[in-house]
């Protein structure tokens, strides 16, 4: 995989990043360390230019651009990695540079592909949702193409993303729930494991350091079992659970206590998603009235 990606990276287009915050930086690091692209192929911009310069200092060869028109003109693929309410002003201000031959890739979900295509003239408009686990060169990523996306561009982008993730093409209607699992999931799982550790320390003589070491390495081994296809989620649970054993008693507690917890979780994330979409729509209407 590494050799394939390195070879592929040598012929890929110039790639621009607008926004180098938390997820933008993770994505840049994942791309470079998987050799999906070379540093010399990347041009990056951030409102706080020092953040972009810090990345360029770490990866020699990256270009930092203080000018968005110059970045867009130079690059073929432009990753838009800014907060939802920052997107529309940027796109409206620089849409004349986002011409049909450019590929615009948004990593933000509240702005729909139809809305994006209504602002810019790019023939290929894509929503790409990465996950923090892509930083390790693996894990899921989510991709949805706009209606006018060309097959050759889709193929090229899939090959590129496959160098550091396992891209899944999804329908736009399941964007939020898919993001909850792929992107928010690592935070949710980390929270649950930390609660497991806290309870172990509170109820027994184990130290936090010991419990953390065991839990972290359990997760690493757990992931390896799934990666090697030795078990599925269900078969792993069955193999560990001996009839009348300790695991079964623990699972009974989990089954009783979790109840509809995850149902409530998805309700809350979707409520926030709807709120973000509402403000995006209001912002679009305001921009249209002002134009």
N, C-alpha and C positions, 0 to 999 in steps of 0.2 A: 504493500500500500504506500509506504513512504517513498519508494523509488518512483512509483507511478505518479504520485502527487508532485514530486519534485520535477519530473519531466513535464508534466501537465502545466505546472506553474510557469515554466519558461516561455510558454507560448500564449499564456492568458493575457487578457487586455489590462490596461491601466485601471487601477481600482482607487476610488476616492472614498473617504470617510468624512461625513459632516457630523461631528459630535464624537468625542473620545471620552465620554463619561464611563461609568462602571461597565455597562454591557458593551459599549463600543470598544473599550480597551480589551475586554475579555475576547471579543471577536477578532480584533487585530492580532492579539497574541496567539490565538488558536490557529489563525490562518498562517502566520509566519512560522510557528514552531512545528506545524504539520507539513510545512513546505508546500502548501497549496499555492502560495505566491512568494515571490522574492521581495525583500524590503524595497528595492528600487521600483517595484510596480505600484507601491502605495503612496498616495498623497493624502494627508490628513489635515483637518481643520477643527478647531474648537474655539468657542467664544472666549474661554480663558486660554490664551495661546500657550501659557506655560505648561498646561497639561499635555498638549500635543507635542511640545518640545521635549518633555520628559520621555515620551514614548520613542521619539526619534533618536534621543540620546541612547536609549537602551538597544534599539534596533537600527544600526547604522545603515544608511541608504534610503530610509523613509524621507520623503519630502514633506515639509510643513508649509501650508499655504495660509496666509492671512486673508487672501482674496477668494471668496467663493466662486465668482465668475471664472477665475483662472483655473481653479480646481475642477470645476464642471467641464470646462472646455478641454482640459487635459485628459480627463478620465472617461472611460467607456461605461464602467459600472460605478454607480454612486450609491453607497450605503448611507441612508438617512437614520442617524442614531441619536435623535434629540427627543425631548419630552413632547407629548402629543400637542400641547397648545403652542409649542414653538415651531411646529412643522409648517402650518399654513402660511404664516408670515414669510418664512424662508422660501417656500415654494412659489408664492406669489411674487416675491421680489426678484427671484432669479429664474422664473419659468421660461424666459426667452432663451436661456442657455440650455434648458432641458429639452433638447430637440429629439426628433424621432429615432435617431441612431443611438441615443443614450439608453441605458438600462437603469431605472430607479428602483432601489431596493429599500423598503421601509421595514424597520424592526419594531414598529409600534402598531398595536392592534386597533385602537378606537377609530382611526381614520380608515374608512373602507377603500377598497381598490377602485370602486366606481368614483368615489370622491377624489382620489389621487389622479385618476385618468381624466377627470373633469378639469383639473388644474394644469397639468403638464401635457406636453405633446410627445412624451417618450412612447415609443411603440411597445416596449417591454416594461411593464410595471409589476413589481413583485412585492408580496409581503413575506418576509423571512423572519421567523421567531427562533432565536438561538436559546440555548440553555447554558447555565454556568458550567455544566459538566462537559461542554464542548471544549473547555479550556484544557482538558486532559486528552483531547483528540478523539473523543467518542461521545456516545449519548445521542438523544433525539434532537432534531431540529424540525421546524414546521415550515412548509412553503405553500403559498397560494399564488397563482399567476393571474394577472389581469386578462381581460377578454381578448386583447389584441397581441398578446405575447406570442412570439414566433417559436416554432419547435426547435430550431437550431440553438436559440438562446436558452430555452428550457434545458436542453440536453447539456449544454456547456455549463450552465449554472449548477445542475444536479451533480455533475462530475466534480466540480469545484467544491461544493458543500460536502460531498462524500469523503473528502480528504480529512475532515476533522469532525464529522458528525454522521448520523444516520438520518438523512432527510426523508420526511414523509409528506407527500402532497395531500393537503386536506381541503375540504370545502370551507368556504369562508364562514358558513353558518356555525361551525364548531370551533372557530378560532379561540374563543375565550376558554372553553373547557379544556381544549387541547393544550393551551398555554398554561392553565392551572396545573396540569399533570407534568408537562415537559419542563416549563420554566420555573413555576412556583413550587413544584413538587420537591426539589432538593431542600428548599427552606422548610417545607412542611415536615418532611422526613427528619431533618436535623432537629427540629423542635421536639418531635415525638421521642427521638432517641435521647435527647437531653433530659426529657421528663423521665424516661426509663432510668437513666443514670442517677438523677436526683433522688428518685424513689429508692433505688438500690442502696445509695449512701445513707439515706434517712432510716431505712428499715433494718440494715445489717451493719456489719463491721467493715465492709469493703470501703476503701478510700476512693475519692473521686478520680484520682489519677489511675488507679487500677481499673475501675469501672469504665473510664473513658478509653483506656488502651484496649480493653476487651471489646467494647462496643465498636470502636472504629475499625479494628481488624476483622470483626465479625462482618461488618458492612462490606469491606473489601472482598472477603471470601464469598459473601452472598452474591455480590455482583459477578464474581468470576464463575460461580455455578450457573447463573443465568446466561452469561456470555457464552459459555461452553455448551449451552443447551442440555446440561445434565438434569436440570429440573425446570418445571414451570412454577409459577407462584403457587398453584394449587397442589402440585405433586410434591413440592418441597415441604409444604405445611403438613401434608399427610405422612411423609417419610419421618419427620421429626416427632410427630404426635403418636406416641405409643398408647394403645387403649388402657385407660385407667392410670396414666402417667401424669407427671408434673406439667408437661406442656399443655395437655388437654385442660387441666384445671385453670391454667393461665389464660388459655384461649376463651374459656367460658366467661371469665371476668371481662376480657376485652370485648367480647360479643355483647355482654350486658351493658357495659359502661359507655362504649362508643355510640351505641344507638343510632340516632340520625345525625351525628356530629358532622360527618362529611357531606351530608345533604345540605346542612346549614352552611357549611364552608362554600359550596358551589353557589348557593343562593347569594351569599355576601359578595363573592368575587364578581358575579354577574350584575349585581346591583351597582357596584363600583364601575364596572365596564359600561353599563347603561348611562351612568352619570357622566363618564368621560365622553361618551358619544354625544350626549346632549350638549355639552359645552363646545365640542368640536363643531356640531351643527350650528350652534349660535354664532360661533366665530366665523364660520363660512358665510352665514347670512349677513353678518356685519361687513365682512370683506366685500361681498357682492354689492351691497348697498353703497359702499364707499368708492367702488370702482366706476 
